[in-house]
């Protein structure tokens, strides 16, 4: 892979780079399409309160999001983005159960779409692209969130974190999408906010777009060499429309 500087990556935006002969656009969910950190933070702190443990600010929990519920719970129990491998398995199972049950009832209380997401997705679908979600979020939570935010009906299908044997950053979910839709890797683009999305795409040799907002553990998404970077979700449109 040819590595580009951050400046070169930023130059590849707002129509500077055209994605040619693409049929499928794969999206991450949390941190890319939706800002779910307020509700996730609420669920994490509810869990910690039930266990008589110290709670954390929303900004702290924000930095832990992106690898699925199990990892988020382990980070909360560790009090750090680095997981304490000595966590009592029984404590973890109890904590995860509390978190999942509470979050399931509070999926869209404060969760919001990022700016221009709904309009941009509608434009891409109207243009004929097949839209798919590949997230590490538990599968059962995806549909209620999409419906609650008015995004249902836009996506061909979606994969959750437990849908396959492996999840992002492994490329397995991306290869699965290609196989299910009978398209090649070259006919797809992965769009996400975190290193898991870009690493997955790079391992699959799939082109990618890194959004500069969202959840990437405080790291610059440019470090992982996406094909292109954008500051605003709407900025992806010129690269897909009007080719």
C-alpha positions in Angstrom: 0.0 0.0 0.0 1.3 3.5 -0.9 1.2 5.6 2.2 0.0 9.2 1.9 0.5 12.1 4.2 -2.4 13.6 6.2 -2.3 16.6 3.8 -2.5 14.3 0.8 -5.5 12.4 2.3 -7.3 15.6 3.0 -6.7 16.8 -0.6 -8.6 13.7 -1.6 -12.0 15.0 -0.6 -15.0 17.0 -1.8 -14.9 15.5 -5.3 -11.1 15.4 -5.5 -11.3 11.6 -5.7 -13.9 9.7 -7.8 -14.8 6.2 -6.8 -15.3 4.5 -10.2 -17.4 1.4 -10.9 -18.6 1.0 -7.4 -21.9 -0.8 -6.6 -21.9 -1.2 -2.8 -21.1 1.2 0.0 -20.6 -0.3 3.4 -21.0 1.9 6.5 -20.0 1.6 10.1 -22.8 2.7 12.5 -21.6 4.2 15.8 -19.4 7.2 15.2 -20.1 7.3 11.5 -23.8 7.5 11.0 -25.0 8.0 14.6 -23.7 9.6 17.8 -24.7 7.0 20.3 -22.2 7.9 23.1 -24.8 9.7 25.3 -27.0 6.6 25.5 -24.0 4.3 25.8 -22.6 6.4 28.6 -25.9 6.4 30.4 -26.1 2.6 30.1 -22.5 2.1 31.3 -23.0 4.4 34.3 -26.2 2.6 35.2 -24.3 -0.7 35.1 -21.5 0.7 37.3 -24.0 2.2 39.8 -25.7 -1.2 40.1 -22.3 -2.7 40.9 -21.4 0.1 43.4 -18.5 1.1 41.2 -17.3 4.6 40.2 -19.0 6.2 37.2 -17.4 8.1 34.3 -18.1 11.2 32.2 -19.7 10.9 28.8 -16.5 12.1 27.2 -14.5 9.3 28.8 -17.0 6.6 27.7 -17.0 8.2 24.3 -13.3 7.2 24.0 -14.2 3.6 24.7 -16.8 3.0 22.1 -16.2 1.1 18.9 -15.4 -2.5 19.6 -18.8 -3.8 20.6 -20.6 -4.2 24.0 -18.3 -6.7 25.6 -15.2 -4.6 25.1 -17.0 -1.5 26.2 -18.1 -3.2 29.4 -14.6 -4.5 30.0 -13.1 -1.0 29.5 -15.6 0.4 32.0 -14.8 -2.2 34.6 -11.1 -1.5 34.0 -11.6 2.2 34.2 -9.4 2.6 31.1 -9.3 2.0 27.4 -6.7 -0.7 28.2 -8.5 -3.8 29.5 -7.6 -5.4 32.8 -7.2 -9.0 31.8 -7.7 -10.1 35.5 -11.4 -9.0 35.6 -13.4 -11.6 37.4 -15.4 -13.5 34.7 -18.5 -13.6 36.9 -18.3 -9.9 37.5 -18.0 -9.3 33.8 -21.0 -11.5 32.9 -23.1 -9.8 35.5 -22.0 -6.4 34.3 -22.6 -7.2 30.7 -26.1 -8.5 31.5 -27.0 -5.3 33.3 -25.6 -3.1 30.5 -27.4 -5.0 27.7 -30.8 -5.1 29.4 -30.7 -1.4 30.3 -29.3 -0.3 26.9 -32.0 -2.3 25.0 -34.6 -0.2 26.7 -32.8 3.1 26.0 -31.4 2.9 22.5 -32.6 6.2 21.1 -33.1 8.5 24.1 -30.3 10.8 23.3 -28.7 9.2 20.3 -28.7 11.4 17.2 -27.7 11.3 13.5 -24.6 13.1 12.6 -25.2 16.2 10.3 -26.3 15.4 6.7 -26.4 11.6 7.2 -30.0 10.9 6.2 -30.0 13.2 3.2 -26.7 11.8 2.0 -27.8 8.2 2.3 -31.0 8.9 0.5 -29.1 10.5 -2.4 -26.7 7.6 -2.6 -29.6 5.1 -2.6 -31.4 7.1 -5.3 -28.3 7.0 -7.4 -28.5 3.2 -7.3 -25.9 2.2 -4.8 -26.6 -0.7 -2.5 -26.1 0.4 1.1 -25.0 -2.0 3.8 -24.1 -1.6 7.5 -21.2 -3.5 9.1 -21.0 -2.7 12.8 -19.5 -4.3 15.9 -22.7 -3.3 17.8 -24.9 -6.2 18.9 -27.1 -7.2 16.0 -30.4 -6.9 17.9 -29.9 -3.2 18.6 -29.4 -2.1 15.0 -32.9 -2.3 13.6 -34.6 -0.4 16.5 -32.0 2.4 16.2 -32.4 2.6 12.4 -36.2 2.8 12.8 -36.0 5.3 15.7 -33.8 7.6 13.7 -35.7 7.2 10.4 -33.1 5.3 8.5 -35.0 2.0 8.1 -35.6 1.0 4.5 -32.3 2.5 3.3 -30.1 -0.5 3.8 -30.0 -3.8 2.0 -29.0 -5.6 5.2 -26.7 -5.2 8.2 -24.2 -7.2 10.2 -23.8 -6.9 13.9 -20.7 -7.7 16.0 -21.8 -11.3 16.6 -23.2 -12.0 13.1 -20.1 -13.8 12.0 -17.3 -15.7 13.6 -15.0 -12.7 13.3 -15.7 -8.9 13.4 -13.9 -5.8 12.3 -10.9 -5.2 12.2 -10.9 -8.7 10.6 -11.9 -8.4 6.9 -14.4 -11.4 7.2 -17.5 -9.1 7.4 -16.4 -7.2 4.3 -15.8 -10.5 2.4 -19.2 -11.7 3.5 -20.9 -8.7 2.1 -19.2 -9.2 -1.3 -20.2 -12.9 -1.3 -23.8 -12.2 -0.3 -24.3 -9.5 -2.9 -22.2 -11.2 -5.6 -19.8 -8.3 -6.1 -16.1 -7.9 -6.0 -14.0 -6.1 -3.4 -13.2 -3.6 -6.1 -16.9 -2.8 -6.4 -17.2 -1.8 -2.8 -16.2 1.0 -0.5 -16.0 0.9 3.3 -16.9 4.1 5.2 -16.1 4.5 8.9 -14.7 6.6 11.8 -12.3 4.2 13.5 -9.2 2.2 12.9 -11.3 -1.0 13.0 -13.1 0.1 9.8 -10.0 1.2 7.9 -7.9 -1.8 9.0 -10.7 -4.1 7.9 -10.8 -2.4 4.5 -7.1 -2.4 4.1 -6.9 -6.1 4.9 -9.6 -6.8 2.4 -7.8 -4.5 -0.2 -11.0 -2.5 -0.3 -11.0 1.3 -0.8 -12.2 3.3 2.2 -13.3 6.7 3.5 -12.3 7.8 7.0 -14.6 10.3 8.7 -12.7 12.6 11.0 -15.4 12.9 13.6 -16.7 9.9 15.7 -14.9 7.5 17.9 -11.3 6.6 17.2 -9.9 6.4 20.7 -8.3 9.8 20.3 -6.2 8.7 17.4 -5.9 10.5 14.0 -7.8 8.3 11.4 -5.1 9.3 8.9 -2.7 7.0 10.7 -4.5 4.1 9.2 -4.3 5.3 5.6 -7.9 5.4 4.4 -8.2 6.1 0.6 -9.9 9.4 1.5 -10.9 11.5 4.5 -13.9 13.8 5.0 -14.9 16.2 7.8 -18.6 16.1 7.1 -20.6 13.1 6.0 -22.1 15.0 3.0 -18.5 15.4 1.7 -18.6 11.8 0.4 -21.3 12.6 -2.2 -19.1 14.2 -4.9 -16.9 11.1 -5.0 -19.8 8.8 -5.7 -22.2 11.0 -7.8 -21.5 12.6 -11.1 -18.8 10.3 -12.2 
